[in-house]
Amino acid sequence: MKKIVSAVALAAAAASLVTAEVKITMNGRLRPTVYGQQTVEGDAKGKTDTKAVTKNWMSLDGYAAFEDTLKFAFNNEDKTAGLTFSVNVKNGNDTTNTSKIAKKSVDGTNPEKDIQLTESNNKLGNFLTLNQYDIWSTVFGTDLKLGAGSWKDGNADGAYRVKKDVDAGNSEGVDFERFKLGSAFKNAPSLFVDDIVNFNGGSNALAAYAEYPIALNDDMSLKLTAVAIKAGYWSGTDDDTTTSHNAGFAGRAQFNVADLFNSELIVKKPVAGITTFAFYAMPTLLPQLTATIGGSYTMDSTSAETWNGAWDFDLRARYQVTPELSITTFNKIAGLKESDDETKNKAEAVVNAGIAGLDGKAGQLVAGKDITMVMWNNISARYKVNDFVTATVNVGLMNVLGTAGKSDSDYGINYRVTPGAQLYLSKPATLWVGFSYSGAKYNAGTKDAKDFTVSSISIPAILRVKL
């Protein structure tokens, strides 16, 4: 079915794009850490009082590499077919070419330790990656839309995230929105649950979809979307017949009432025995207030070692206090439902991301294998000083509310505080610079266990150019 939908969409769109309207956009970002220092005291097992300090100057690799998204959108004249294609151009440091310089003492007689010099290897495969490919067409002049493609960053209705780049000063991840809607646990079926073209928080799965909007009356509308996703697979046997589905399935129904609320119901089925339901609503409460409330629940009856299911609840809000001041808050509680059979609880069911340390991965929060419930709270404020400068501040907290079985692990609160300023260098370009302080504490809970603590300071920066 997926191949048929893909072929129909491709043929119809190709025929309609002979005289196409073309739009090209660019979104370039350079995200270095000007300075970072991380201090770790003790070890995760609570056996030693060791201390390790890491310092970084001008970290330009990995997450901080230069990244540019080039997006090409093609539509025919009457907007009945289209193609959206975008690529990420990323200059990271693939340190495959290494040379040595023998550093000698002043008198030139005693070589000291060799200095390793590395240079970037910018092969095309490391430099250029597919971000999005979406080809679509309406059918016989109706509102039915068929399409197919691949999405690295997912395909979700972004309005429900209640997130604006301008509020974050273009910062993200550890210094703003650490989690998207859905679970906070790694590989959970409800991770990034409103992405209807990927499973388990994954990316770039081949997906084919059908979408149909229905205007119920002047104020009410309904949009139905059905998706087949190659990343999934399931089969079943009834008597002597085995039926296999070489794709997983997802569906979304969006019901909106003008000036009252928007809502969406999502169903995802990656494999047999696992089904996820999610519901989110955006009520219209005040003109200055945007809010999302909802959550998801996953039922898991697979025979493999697994948790019996997962659940989560999200509450998000953005309030425009004055024309200059806005406040945004994200709040999440996520949990795993333990199986009655303790042998079927995954040891690797860990939290997907953290906020402590230089990259958010320090401490035990993202390594603890006994966590069953976690809470994340984040509040951010932005104040426009003038046309050239805005001030931002972000505070993030993560706390473990539940652990599996008879665990005595004591997870302290993980925190991160990041004040910053955004400079409007020119009409398409901004520079955001922050000062981040984070910390975490953990105790293994065993007899005479010593505390394991992490603290860090860093100066992140983001240069962004949008054309």
ABEGO torsion letter per residue (X at the ends): XAAAAAAAAAAAAAAAAABBBBBBBBBBBBBBBABBBBBBBEBAAGABABBBBBBBBGBABEAABBBBBBBBBBBBAAGABBBBBBBBBBBBBBBABBBBBBBBBAAGABBBBBBBBBBBBBBAAAABBBABBBBBBBBGGBABBBBBEBBAAEBBBAAAAGBBAAAAGGBBEAABBABBBEBABBGBAABGAABAABBGGBBGBBBBBBBBBBBABAABBBBBBBBBBAABBBBBBBEABBBBBABBBBBBBBBBBBGABBBBBBBBBABBGBBBBBBBBBBBABAABBBBBEBBBBBBABABBBBAEBBBBBBBBBBBABAABBBBBBBBBBBBBBBABAAABBAABBBABBABEAAGABEAAAABAABABBBBBBBBBBBBABAABBBBBBBBBBBBABBBEABABBBBBBBBBBBBBBBBABAABBBBBBBBBBBBBBBAGBBGBBBBBBBBBBBBBBBBBBX
